[in-house]
Structure formats: structure tokens, C-alpha cells
């Protein structure tokens, strides 16, 4: 059985560059609460693309020293104000066809 942390890591690592998922998207994938996902994302290693996980309103994560906006910009993720455009950038969930 996969731990909660392993499940979040496995989902986050599958988000392609230039795309995002919300904490809620990952919660649906893993069976966790979005807040649990947020707590895990805040402490996962830098090798996992944690910056591709955003809030439901498109606001980038504030963890890891607040570097998510610049990391997303390096991947050419467009912003509208201080939020990513979820309609254009949300990665498809793996259990959807």
C-alpha cells in the first residue's frame, strides 16, 4: 500500500512542464483532503515539481520560499495577474479519458 506522501509525489511527478494541477485535483487522485496534499507538497523534495501544484484559484504555492511563480515562469506558464490560467494549463487527471 502506498503512503499518502508517496501518492502525492507520484501524482506531482507526472504533471508535465508548463501544466498545473490544483491541490484538489491531487486530492481526488489520491483520496486525500486538499489540505493534506498542501502539507505534503510543502515538504516534498525539490526534485519533485511541487511548483506545478496550485490553489483552486490558480494562485501558486507559497511554500519552498515562495519560488513557485518564478519556476512556473521559467516553464513559460502564462499568468493573469498573479494567478495561472487554469483553463489553459490544468493537466488532465490520469483517471479521466
C-alpha positions in Angstrom: 0.0 0.0 0.0 1.3 3.4 -1.0 1.7 6.1 1.7 0.0 9.4 1.4 3.3 11.2 0.8 4.2 8.6 -1.9 0.8 9.0 -3.6 1.2 12.8 -3.7 4.8 12.6 -5.0 3.7 10.1 -7.7 1.0 12.3 -8.9 3.0 15.5 -8.8 5.9 14.0 -10.7 3.5 13.2 -13.6 2.5 16.8 -14.1 4.2 17.9 -17.4 6.3 21.0 -17.6 4.1 24.0 -18.4 1.0 22.4 -16.9 -0.5 22.5 -13.4 -2.9 20.6 -11.1 -4.6 22.0 -8.1 -4.4 20.7 -4.6 -8.0 19.5 -5.1 -7.1 17.7 -8.3 -4.4 15.8 -6.5 -6.7 15.1 -3.6 -9.2 13.4 -5.9 -6.4 11.3 -7.4 -5.0 10.2 -4.1 -8.1 10.1 -1.8 -6.7 12.7 0.5 -8.0 16.1 1.6 -6.6 19.1 -0.3 -5.1 20.5 2.9 -3.3 17.2 3.4 -2.0 17.5 -0.1 -0.8 21.0 0.7 1.0 19.9 3.8 2.8 17.2 1.8 3.7 19.5 -1.1 5.2 21.9 1.3 7.8 19.4 2.4 8.5 17.3 -0.7 11.9 17.5 -2.3 13.0 19.9 -4.9 13.3 17.0 -7.4 9.5 16.7 -7.5 7.8 19.5 -9.4 5.9 20.9 -6.4 5.6 24.3 -8.1 3.2 22.8 -10.6 0.6 22.4 -7.8 -1.5 25.5 -7.4 -4.5 26.6 -5.4 -8.0 26.2 -6.8 -8.0 29.9 -7.9 -4.7 29.5 -9.7 -2.5 31.1 -7.1 0.9 29.4 -7.0 2.1 27.6 -3.9 3.7 29.8 -1.2 5.9 27.1 0.2 9.6 26.4 -0.7 10.5 30.1 -0.2 7.8 31.4 -2.5 9.7 30.5 -5.6 6.8 28.9 -7.5 6.0 31.9 -9.6 9.5 32.2 -11.0 9.8 28.4 -11.6 6.4 28.5 -13.4 7.6 31.5 -15.5 10.7 29.5 -16.5 8.3 26.9 -17.9 6.6 29.7 -19.8 3.4 29.3 -17.8 1.2 32.4 -18.5 -0.2 34.3 -15.7 -3.3 36.5 -15.5 -2.3 38.9 -12.7 -0.7 36.8 -10.0 -2.6 33.6 -11.0 -2.1 30.9 -13.6 -4.8 30.4 -16.2 -6.3 27.2 -15.0 -8.5 26.7 -18.1 -5.5 26.6 -20.3 -2.9 25.0 -18.1 -4.6 22.4 -15.9 -3.1 19.0 -16.6 -5.6 16.3 -17.3 -6.3 13.9 -14.4 -5.0 10.5 -15.1 -8.3 8.8 -14.4 -10.1 10.9 -17.0 -10.2 10.0 -20.6 
